[in-house]
Amino acid sequence: MNRHGPDQAISFARLVGTHPETISAWTLTRETDYLLRVYCADLSALNILIQQILLPHRAVARVQSRIVMDQFKVDAALPT
């Protein structure tokens, strides 16, 4: 984020919450402020999400993406 504050956080969370491509989201510590887990139909849809939805937000400074090539262990339930 290029700006931090409650208004920016609320606005960004609202933006993320309105797009079904984002299937989960976390706030993080250190240099990265947020981690979004997104599911897009293809690279074109991912590009639209980044270029037309996330980057235009007034508080977003940059987006770094990683593409999952394979999931060799499915998400498990948390240990009790």
C-alpha positions in Angstrom: 0.0 0.0 0.0 1.2 3.5 -0.7 -1.0 4.9 2.1 -1.9 3.3 5.4 -4.8 4.2 7.6 -8.2 3.0 8.6 -10.0 4.6 5.7 -7.7 3.0 3.1 -7.9 -0.4 4.9 -11.7 -0.4 5.0 -11.9 0.8 1.4 -9.5 -1.9 0.2 -11.2 -4.6 2.1 -14.6 -3.5 0.6 -13.1 -3.6 -2.9 -11.6 -7.1 -2.3 -14.9 -8.3 -0.8 -16.9 -7.3 -3.9 -14.9 -9.5 -6.3 -15.7 -13.2 -6.2 -12.3 -14.0 -7.8 -10.7 -13.3 -4.3 -11.4 -16.5 -2.4 -9.5 -15.5 0.7 -7.5 -12.5 2.0 -5.0 -11.9 4.8 -3.2 -8.9 6.3 0.5 -9.5 6.8 3.5 -8.0 8.6 6.7 -6.5 7.1 6.9 -5.2 3.5 3.8 -7.0 2.1 0.5 -5.6 3.5 -2.0 -8.1 2.1 -2.1 -11.5 0.6 -5.0 -12.3 -1.7 -5.8 -15.8 -2.8 -7.5 -15.4 -6.1 -9.0 -17.9 -8.6 -9.2 -16.6 -12.2 -10.4 -18.5 -15.2 -7.2 -17.7 -17.2 -4.3 -15.2 -17.4 -6.4 -12.7 -19.2 -8.9 -12.6 -16.2 -6.0 -12.3 -13.8 -4.6 -9.4 -15.8 -8.0 -7.6 -15.7 -8.2 -8.2 -11.9 -4.8 -6.7 -11.4 -4.8 -3.9 -14.0 -8.4 -2.7 -13.9 -9.5 -3.5 -10.3 -6.6 -3.7 -7.8 -4.0 -1.2 -9.2 -6.5 1.7 -9.7 -7.4 1.7 -6.0 -6.0 4.9 -4.5 -4.0 3.1 -1.8 -2.4 0.4 -3.9 1.2 1.0 -4.7 2.0 -2.2 -6.5 0.9 -5.8 -7.0 3.1 -8.9 -7.0 1.6 -12.1 -8.3 2.6 -15.7 -8.0 0.9 -18.4 -10.1 0.4 -21.8 -8.5 1.7 -24.5 -10.8 0.5 -27.5 -8.8 -1.0 -28.3 -5.4 0.5 -31.5 -4.2 -1.1 -31.4 -0.8 -4.7 -30.2 -0.4 -5.7 -27.8 2.3 -6.1 -29.7 5.5 -8.2 -28.9 8.6 -6.3 -27.2 11.4 -4.9 -29.5 14.0 -6.8 -29.7 17.3 
